[in-house]
Amino acid sequence: MEKGIPELYGSLVFNDKVMRDKLPKDIYKALRKTIENNTHLELDVANSVAVAMKEWAVENGATHFTHWFQPMTGFTAEKHDSFISPVGNGQIIMDFSGKELVKGEPDASSFPSGGLRATFEARGYTAWDPTSPAFIKDGTLYIPTAFCSYSGEALDKKTPLLRSMETLSKEATKILNLLGQTDVTSVSTTIGPEQEYFLIDKDLYTQRKDLIFTGRTLLGAMPPKGQEMEDHYFGALKPRVAAYMHDLDMELWKLGIPAKTKHNEVAPSQHELAPIFDTANIAVDHNQLTMEIMKKVADKHGLVCLLHEKPFDGINGSGKHNNWSMITNTGVNLLDPGRTPAENIQFLIFLMAVIKAVDEYADLMRLSVASAGNDHRLGANEAPPAIVSIFLGDELTAVLDSIENDTFFGKHQRIQMETGATVLPHFFKDNTDRNRTSPFAFTGNKFEFRMLGSSISVAGPNIILNTAVAEALSQFYDELKDTPADGMEEAVHALVKRAILKHKKIIFNGNGYTDEWVEEAEKRGLYNLKSTPEALPCFIAKKNIKLFTEHKIFTESEIYSRYEILLENYCKTLHIEARTMQDMIRRDFLPALMEYTDEVTCSISGKKAVADLPCTAETKLLSKLSGYYEEIYLAEEKLEADTKTAEGLADMQEAANFYHETILADMDAIRKAADAAEEYLPDSILPYPNYEALLFSV
């Protein structure tokens, strides 16, 4: 008999309930103190936890353990060790120590380090993160860990995220204590990352070199129907997709991942999964797991899950919406507008801190979502533009306007919606609309950062958001710290007014897709970083180095290493795409085009030989096919030569610029001609499954 969902949920997680049941009371209290207060964990506590964790894991079928970490590859990494320990006479025991729990030693030189580690400097360490619960997957106990080099530099995404969370907690708590909230001792950032993805048939996937090597189609003409009928979004789930989603939910729930919403997205074969929010650290771990399990479950259903930002040209790509907020240890959402004057003061300070942070570090916000894949999507009428702005909605904008102009803001009246059908229940209109063209939108009690690409780790954007908001709160604290209690409300009002005047240029409630907004944003002095090579140098700008180093999020060497890694990843991605396209054109597409051209030529020759019949249509077709062949052949030759030039560029920024400006243009030229030619090729001759098969066969 299957477990019910409450029993199933978290059944493979070493969560608080399991810890309370398995650990001695004093050990449990010591571990909870570490988790809640970020205090150091003593080895004797770690030993007791390790014994209980091993016993629980073995009871649930685990034979191995692994330190699970998030290197700068964008994926996760793991090395599995068995629990067995020889005791002599050919006997073993199942053993796991506190030392093995808290520390591991993977090879640090084999992961991207941006020059922090030379090949001969191999030693690196993984360190247990007790704030993210261990879990069992495929017979192995997974222990979430941070990853650092022998000399202590962070080589992962978890370490700086934890640093940023602690920094924001410290600065937010100082402000709240100043406002009289003395019971607040910590503030957590929370994330709910919505995840978009495509599902395609596995048999078709294996016939496409571009999907296998790059995750996206480098060639492919649009079918007669795409998404223009707007009939896929929220449509009825097809049986095969529904079965996949059901199994996916089950697997995620076992691991304590709160998958909540599932539906069809805008493009054919595109879907979305959204979880309930969780603390930032756990939400990042859960999202990495979600992406992995989505692919694994798809394989069991004869499907492939595509997480590339733009796998198909001509239809929407996939993003990941990062819903971000701040919650105190007393359970108060700091971005929830209050009902009392004290709550309103608190809300306005934190609202303005976010506005100030996004305005001053909009370049870093854009950088945090920069990738070769996301460049195809941003601003393409399916995702926010590359210009970072904030949507507040009419009511909040009016509140800030009234503060700026010292005018009275009347209390907002809830509006009852009239649908015209008396049988339908009454409901009230929200105080803000939704703006899907906005990169950073206020949605009631959180901000939705909508620029992320579907394959990205959500750690990077939240590191930057946490740190930038912490800096704003730190500055606000310095302005308010000497204010007497009876003058606090007036001081906050003055501070918010100054902040509005300085930072209101980042607020935009209109349509981000229009040319007029691009012109307006330029007048306002906002960044418009259209590509990854344009955005990446922002990482090493002086103001941004200062931000990260002063708050101890990154050392200067860690910043430069990440800049180098991002540049290198961009160049490698486009290099692989260019080489894959060359291979497909030379070995697959041109031979197929030649084959069909020969068939048409033979048809013309046959007609003339038999009865000298007119061949006007065939001759026109032959001329088209021959013209496309020549155009594609010459364009591929140029791509090949330019790729060799790119390979010789030693400076990574110069190489990234060359790939963006030259290699992408070469590939676009080939694709334009090849897609036009594809429309004339019979399916029996086309060397790979076309868009019609890929998008409408599941």
Secondary structure, DSSP 8 states (H G I E B T S, - for coil): ----HHHHTTTTB--HHHHHHHS-HHHHHHHHHHHHH-----HHHHHHHHHHHHHHHHHTT--EEEEEB-BTTSS-B--EEESEEEEETTEEEE---HHHHHEE--BGGGS--TTSS-TT--BEEEEE-TTS--EEETTEEEEEEEEEETT--B-BSHHHHHHHHHHHHHHHHHHHHHTT-TT---EEEEEEEEEEEEEEEHHHHTT-HHHHHHSS-SS----S-SSTT--STT----HHHHHHHHHHHHHHHHTT--EEEEEE-SSTTEEEEEE--EEHHHHHHHHHHHHHHHHHHHHHTTEEEE--S-SSTTS---BEEEEEEEEETTS-BTTS--SSHHHHHHHHHHHHHHHHHHHHTHHHHHHTT--HHHHTTTTSSSS--SS--EE--HHHHHHHHHHHHT---------B---S-TTS---B--SS---TT-SEEE-SSSEEE---BTTS-THHHHHHHHHHHHHHHHHHHHHHTT--GGGHHHHHHHHHHHHHHHHGGGB--S-TTSHHHHHHHHHHT-----SHHHHGGGGG-HHHHHHHHHTTSS-HHHHHHHHHHHHHHHHHHHHHHHHHHHHHIIIIIHHHHHHHHHHHHHHHHHHHHHH----HHHHHHHHHHHHHHHHHHHHHHHHHHHHHHHHT---HHHHHHHIIIIIHHHHHHHHHHHHHHHTTS-TTTSSS--HHHHHH--
